[in-house]
């Protein structure tokens, strides 16, 4: 229960990384356990996720600030779940940091999911960068 953070270096420009991460269609590709995401309104997405083998859906706020290279989100529900993703760097080298807050008590599971998310970002973005080169 509480605050969690993971970060990783990514071989991609900060702008291309933010563009990839802010595209709603890519959310299920990199967010661990998310199975779908679609725009539901300004700064809002409808998501589904597989949580403990059960498909769960709901609306979430999703705010992108490309100038600051930051994405913030929060979801409805009883767990006070919200987070932030921030990109820094220059040239073709970036650092992505993902921060989460939740009152859920499954700390190890949350840590594992957060690490999977960061690993997915590195793998997917670097694969796309290699294709473009």
ABEGO torsion letter per residue (X at the ends): XEBBBBBBBBBBBAAAAAAAAABAAAAAAABBGBABBBBAEBGBBBBBBBBGGBBBBEBBBBBBBAAAGBBBBBBBEAAGBBBBBBBBEBEABBBBBBBBBBABABAAAAAAAAAAAAAAAAAAAAAAAAAAX
